[in-house]
């Protein structure tokens, strides 16, 4: 089994003519992108961060070792950047990494099994959880405190208030 990897950024374009790239970061702050060692692409390529500067919230300009011109930088556009889950610090109490939610049991407020968390997504209007139900159907639910009031990674479960379900 391969070690889980966490998505920490995505290259959104070239910056300048010296091989720098603009990266949309998914870390606590853009500067943290370089705190976990080399990043890897989905295809296994590894990139050493030789320089990084935060430019605005959620973005950084990054210089990778070995990427020295605009053409090489442009070829990286769309590349997702990952680090090994083990490289990240443990989450604080009552915090978690979204990747840790995948595979958790989804239950209703009474504890009845609904299905399994298949993914956490953001299509632009906020985070949503993808839940696979026992029958094979999947649905998306807003990842808000009102809809998902309990996240218990240690117990391997979340509680989901289904729309239209009676309150207890």
C-alpha positions as CSV (number, residue, x, y, z in Angstrom):
1,X,0.0,0.0,0.0
2,X,1.4,3.4,-0.9
3,X,1.7,6.1,1.6
4,X,-1.2,8.6,1.5
5,X,-0.4,11.9,-0.1
6,X,-1.9,15.3,0.6
7,X,-2.6,17.9,-2.1
8,X,-0.9,21.1,-1.1
9,X,-1.0,23.2,-4.3
10,X,-1.6,23.4,-8.0
11,X,0.4,25.2,-10.6
12,X,-1.8,27.8,-12.3
13,X,0.8,29.3,-14.7
14,X,4.2,30.6,-15.5
15,X,5.5,33.8,-13.8
16,X,8.1,35.8,-15.7
17,X,10.9,34.4,-17.9
18,X,13.2,32.7,-15.5
19,X,11.1,29.5,-14.8
20,X,9.1,30.6,-11.9
21,X,5.5,29.4,-11.5
22,X,2.4,30.7,-9.8
23,X,0.9,28.2,-7.4
24,X,-2.6,28.1,-5.8
25,X,-1.8,26.9,-2.4
26,X,-3.9,24.7,-0.1
27,X,-1.8,25.1,3.0
28,X,-2.6,27.2,6.0
29,X,-0.5,30.1,4.5
30,X,1.2,30.2,1.1
31,X,4.6,30.3,2.7
32,X,4.0,26.8,4.3
33,X,4.1,25.2,0.9
34,X,7.9,24.9,1.2
35,X,7.8,23.6,4.8
36,X,7.3,19.9,4.1
37,X,10.2,19.1,1.8
38,X,10.0,18.3,-1.9
39,X,6.6,18.2,-3.6
40,X,5.6,15.5,-6.1
41,X,3.3,15.5,-9.1
42,X,0.6,12.8,-9.6
43,X,2.9,11.1,-12.1
44,X,5.7,10.8,-9.5
45,X,7.9,13.6,-10.6
46,X,9.6,15.3,-7.7
47,X,10.2,19.1,-7.4
48,X,12.5,20.7,-5.0
49,X,11.4,24.2,-4.0
50,X,14.4,26.5,-4.4
51,X,12.6,29.7,-3.7
52,X,9.1,30.8,-2.7
53,X,7.4,34.1,-2.0
54,X,3.7,34.6,-1.1
55,X,2.0,37.0,-3.4
56,X,-1.5,37.1,-2.2
57,X,-3.8,35.0,0.0
58,X,-3.8,31.4,-1.3
59,X,-1.0,32.0,-3.9
60,X,2.7,32.0,-4.1
61,X,5.4,32.4,-6.8
62,X,7.7,29.3,-6.7
63,X,11.1,28.6,-8.2
64,X,11.8,24.9,-8.6
65,X,15.3,23.6,-8.9
66,X,16.0,22.6,-12.5
67,X,13.1,24.7,-14.0
68,X,15.0,27.6,-15.6
69,X,12.9,29.1,-18.4
70,X,9.4,30.2,-19.1
71,X,8.7,27.3,-21.5
72,X,9.6,24.7,-18.9
73,X,7.4,26.6,-16.4
74,X,4.4,26.8,-18.8
75,X,4.6,23.1,-19.3
76,X,3.9,22.6,-15.6
77,X,0.6,24.5,-15.7
78,X,-2.2,22.3,-14.2
79,X,0.2,20.1,-12.2
80,X,-1.1,19.2,-8.8
81,X,1.5,19.2,-6.0
82,X,1.5,16.7,-3.2
83,X,3.5,15.8,-0.1
84,X,3.4,12.6,2.0
85,X,0.8,12.6,4.7
86,X,3.6,11.8,7.2
87,X,5.4,15.0,6.3
88,X,2.6,17.1,7.7
89,X,2.4,18.0,11.4
90,X,-0.3,16.2,13.4
91,X,-3.5,18.3,13.5
92,X,-4.4,20.1,16.6
93,X,-7.2,18.8,18.8
94,X,-10.6,19.2,17.0
95,X,-8.9,19.8,13.7
96,X,-8.3,17.4,10.8
97,X,-7.0,17.2,7.3
98,X,-9.7,16.8,4.6
99,X,-7.8,13.7,3.3
100,X,-8.4,12.1,6.7
101,X,-12.2,12.2,6.1
102,X,-12.1,10.0,3.0
103,X,-13.3,6.5,4.0
104,X,-15.1,7.6,7.2
105,X,-18.5,6.2,8.0
106,X,-21.3,8.7,7.4
107,X,-24.1,8.2,10.0
108,X,-27.4,10.0,10.7
109,X,-28.0,11.6,14.1
110,X,-29.3,8.3,15.6
111,X,-26.1,6.5,14.6
112,X,-27.7,4.6,11.6
113,X,-25.2,4.0,8.8
114,X,-25.7,6.1,5.7
115,X,-22.6,5.3,3.7
116,X,-18.9,6.3,3.3
117,X,-17.1,9.6,2.6
118,X,-15.7,9.4,-0.9
119,X,-14.2,12.8,-1.1
120,X,-14.1,16.4,-0.1
121,X,-14.5,18.9,-3.0
122,X,-14.8,22.6,-3.7
123,X,-16.3,23.5,-7.0
124,X,-16.2,27.3,-6.1
125,X,-19.1,27.8,-3.8
126,X,-17.7,26.1,-0.7
127,X,-16.6,22.7,0.5
128,X,-18.8,19.7,-0.1
129,X,-18.6,16.1,1.0
130,X,-19.3,13.3,-1.4
131,X,-21.1,10.5,0.3
132,X,-21.5,7.0,-1.3
133,X,-24.6,5.3,0.0
134,X,-25.0,1.6,0.5
135,X,-27.0,1.2,-2.7
136,X,-24.1,2.7,-4.7
137,X,-25.6,6.2,-5.3
138,X,-23.4,9.2,-4.3
139,X,-24.6,12.6,-3.2
140,X,-22.9,15.9,-2.3
141,X,-23.6,17.7,1.0
142,X,-22.5,21.1,2.1
143,X,-19.6,20.7,4.5
144,X,-21.1,23.1,7.1
145,X,-21.6,22.7,10.9
146,X,-25.4,22.6,10.3
147,X,-25.2,19.6,7.8
148,X,-22.1,17.9,9.3
149,X,-22.2,18.7,13.0
150,X,-19.9,15.9,14.1
151,X,-16.5,14.9,12.6
152,X,-14.8,12.2,14.7
153,X,-11.7,11.0,12.8
154,X,-10.6,8.8,15.8
155,X,-13.9,7.0,15.8
156,X,-13.9,6.8,12.0
157,X,-17.3,8.6,11.6
158,X,-19.1,11.8,10.7
159,X,-22.7,12.7,11.4
160,X,-24.8,14.1,8.5
161,X,-28.1,15.8,8.9
162,X,-29.9,14.8,5.7
163,X,-32.0,17.6,4.1
164,X,-35.7,17.2,5.2
165,X,-34.9,14.8,8.0
166,X,-36.7,15.4,11.3
167,X,-34.6,17.1,14.0
168,X,-34.0,15.1,17.1
